[in-house]
Amino acid sequence: MTHTSTATPAKFPPTIHARWRETAASKGFDILKRIKDRYHLLLRCRICRATHMGKIFVLMNSQPQCPHCIEARWQGDAEAAGLKWAGRDPQNRHYGFYIADCGHRLRRQLELIKRAAAGICDVRCETCHSRKEQEEAAAQGWELISPDPDGDPNYRLYRHLECGREQRVARVNMQTGRFGCGGCGENWPAAPSHLYAMRFKLPNGAQLVKLGFSRNPDSRLRHQLLKHRSVEAQILKTVPMETGQRALQTEKRLHARLKTAFSDSIAPPVLYAGSINVRSEIYFADVTAEIVRMLDEIATDGAA
């Protein structure tokens, strides 16, 4: 007996209507054929020439997106942000995986990487950043334990290696050493300090001088006072003091003398508010010589 073989008929019509082709062309695609069922088409992108499956309804009623072009943009964003694209997160369509220069694998929001590519923000590796913070703490004799238990992103919880005390410390203070151990360390009234005179030239042209005290004048200037790199600043003179309490008392007496003798030389805060991170006790440069003279006097015989 002879059996006649017949092909299984398609479950959907192969017809591609002219209006579909015209619409696809106007939106940057060519229709190759109908696939899967009567609702889907195989589309070819006219930009990258790659193909993907799309719905007829989407083609006719909105702008289809080529998944290959989208992934190429994600890859371009990754490269612009200094990363290597490692694929989309299958668990969350808003996230992707990236390889940092250090070799660590990062999971980040696609939009965040786009912003980083535009220079709006930075992307950092948590593993390397944590190691850096641990090294900062070790350099000061402390150990990083955890993020701040109170939830402040500017603080961390540290352990003092000398006495074992656990303490919340602002990270910027850990970086600069501008803090003491509440268990065994000296606090500022008892710790050695310095009087200082600093000169500033602001972007607006104003030239000012500041008299103050600090355990570390250079750190005070570089990490606390300056708001912008455009401000020119210089430490003119420092005078060591036995204690912070003595430095504070002496500073107050000097300011009282300056305010009495040079009241017209007190600079208004509005002049420097955007450049120097203080609210008062800044003078115009015409009293610089007098401030330096007073500090020389203190350095010579301790008079105030």
N, C-alpha and C positions, 0 to 999 in steps of 0.2 A: 504494500500500500504506500502510495506517495503522499507525504504531508506537505502542505503549502505553508511556508513561513511568512507571517505578516508582521510588520513593525507595530509596536505599541503606539497608539495615537497620542499626541501631546495633550497634556492636561490643561493647556491654555493656548490661545491662538497666537501664531507667530507674527501677526500683523503689527507693523510699526507705522502709525499714522503720520502723515506729513506734518500736522500741527505739532506733534511731539518732537519731531526732528527740528522744526523751526524754533520751538521754545528752547530746546536743549542747546542749539547753536547760539541763541541770543544770550544764554547764560554760561557759555564757555565749555560746552560738552558736545560730544558726538554719541549717538545711540548705536551700539554695535548689534545688540539683539535683546530679546526678552528672555529672562531666565527665572528659574525657581518656581514662579507661579504667575498668574495674570496681573499681578500688582507690581512686579519688579522688572527693571531694565539693567543691562550692563552698559555703564557709561564710561567714556574715555575723556579724561581731562585734556583740554587743548593747551594747557600750560606745561604740565609735566608728562603728558602722554600716558600716564598710568590709568588703569581701569579700576572701577569699583561698582558695587551693586547699589542701585538707588531705587526709590519708590516713584512710581509714575505720579502719584498725588503730590509728592514733595517737588518733583520737577516742574509740574504745571502750576503750583500755587506758591512757591517760595524759591529762594536761591539755594540750590544744592551746594554743599561744601565738599571739596575733594579731600579725603582723609590723608592722602599722600602729601599734598601741599601743606596741610595743617601740620603734619609731623615734621615736614621740612622747616617750617617756621619755628616749631619748638626746638629743633636741632640748632637752628641759627641763633635763637635766643640763648640757648645754652652756651654756644661758642662765644657769643658776645659778652656773656656773664663770666667767662673764664672756666666753663665747665664742659663736660662731655655728656651728651645725651645718652641715656641708658634705657629708655623705653618708658611707656606710660604705665601708671599704677593701675592694674586691673581691678583693684578694689574701690578706687575712687577716681572718677573721670576728671577731677580738678587737679590731680597730682601726677607728678612724673618722677622718675629716678634719674640721678645724675652722678657722675664721677668727678670729684674735685681734684685739683692738682696734686693734693697730698695722697691721692689714691683711695680715699674713703668714699663710700657710697652714700649719697644723700637723697632724701625724699622731700620734695618741695612742691608747693603750689605752682602750677604753670604760670599763673598771673604774677607771682612773686619773681620768677625768673625773667619774665618779660620786663618787669620794672627794673630789675638788676641790669638787664641788657641795655636799658635806656639810661643807666647811670643814676637812677633815682634812689636805689638802696644797694646794700652789699649782701652777699651770700657768704656765710661762714660755716666751717665744719665744726660741729659740736665737739667731736672727739679732740681735734687739735686745739679748739678754743679752751676746752676744759683743761687740757695739758698746760696751756699757756698760763691759765689762772693758777694752777697748782704750782708752777714754777715761780710766778710772782709772789705767792704766799711763802714758798720755801726761802726765797731771797730775803724775806723779812723775818724769818724764823717762825713761820706759822704753817699750818696745814689746812687746806680747803676741805671742808666737810660736806657742805651741801648748799643749795640755793637758800635765800633768806627765808627762815621759817615764818616771817610775817608777810611774805609775799612781795616785798619791795624789790623790783628788778635791779636796782642800783646797789643792793647789799648782798653779802654772802655770809655764811656761817663758817667761822674758822676756829681752829684749836691752836693755842700757843704751845709750841714744842718745848719751851722751857719749864712752864708751870702746869700745862695741861688745861688751862682755862679755855672754855668755849665762849666765843664772843661774836656778835654781829658787827661787821665792819663794811663801810662803803668800799666798793672795789677800787675807786679812784684813790682812796686813802691808803689802801693796801699797796697800790702801785707806787705811791710817792712816799710811803712811810709816815704820813701825817696822822698818827694816832698812837695810843699807848695801850698796854695791857691793863685791863681793870683789875687783874689779880695781883700781878707782881711788878707792873711797870710804874714809872713815875708819870703823874698827870702833868698838865702844862704849868700849873702854878709852881711846882717844885723842880721841873725839868729846866735845864739850861736853855736860853733863848738868845735872840739878837734884836737890837734896834736896827732899822734900815732906812735908807733914803733911795727912792726909785724915781727915775725920770721916764716920762712917756711923751711920745709924739703921735697924735691921733690922725686918722685919715682926713679929718676936717681941718687939719693944720694946727690945732691947739697943742701947746707944749705945757705939760703939767709936771708936778713933782708930788710924791706921796711920802709921808713919814709914818712908819708903823713898826710893829714887832712881830716876830715869828720864830719858831724853832728852826725852820729851814727857809730862809728868805728866797733862795732860788726856786724851790718847789712852790712856794707861795706865789711867786711871780708867774712861773710857767704853767702851773696847773690850776690856779684858782683865780688870779686877777684878770688875766687877758681873755677877752671874749673872742677876739679875732686875730689872725696872724698878721693882718695889715697894720696892727698897732706896733710901733717901734718902742721897745722898752729896754731899760738898762738899770742895773743896780749900781748906784753911785758909791755907796758906803754902807758897811755893816759894823756894828759894835757889839761884841759878845756881852751877854748879861748872865749873872749867876743863876737867876731863876726867871721863869715866865712872869711871876708876880711882880718882881722888881722891874722887869721890862715894861709891863703894863702901867705901873705907877709912874715910871719915868716918861713914857710916851704921853700920858695924860698931862703931865706938867709941861712938856714941850709944846703940845698942842695949845694949851692955855696961853703960853707966852706968844705963840705965833698969832693966835686969834686976837690977842690984845694989840700987838704991835703991827700986824699986817692984815687987818680985817678986810681990806679991799682986795686982798690977794686970794681969798677963799673962792675956789672955782665952783660955780653952780652945778649941781648934779646932772641937770639936763644936758650939759655940755659933754659929759663923758659916760652917761648911763649906757649907751650902746656899745662902748668899747672896753670899759674897765668894770670889773665886778665888785664895786663898792658903792656906798651911798653917800659918804661924807669924807671929810678930812683929806681932801685933795686941794692942792694949791697951784696957782699959776707959777710959771717957771722963774719969775722974778725973785722968789724967796728961796731958790735953790741954794745959793751961797750961804744964806743964814742957817738953813737946816743942816748943811754939811758942817758949818762952823760949830753949831751946837753939839753935833755928834762927835766932832774932833775934841771938843771940850770934855765931853763925858769920857771918851776913850783915854784922855790924858790924865784926868784926876777924879773922874767919877762924879763930877758936879752935875747938877741938873737945874 
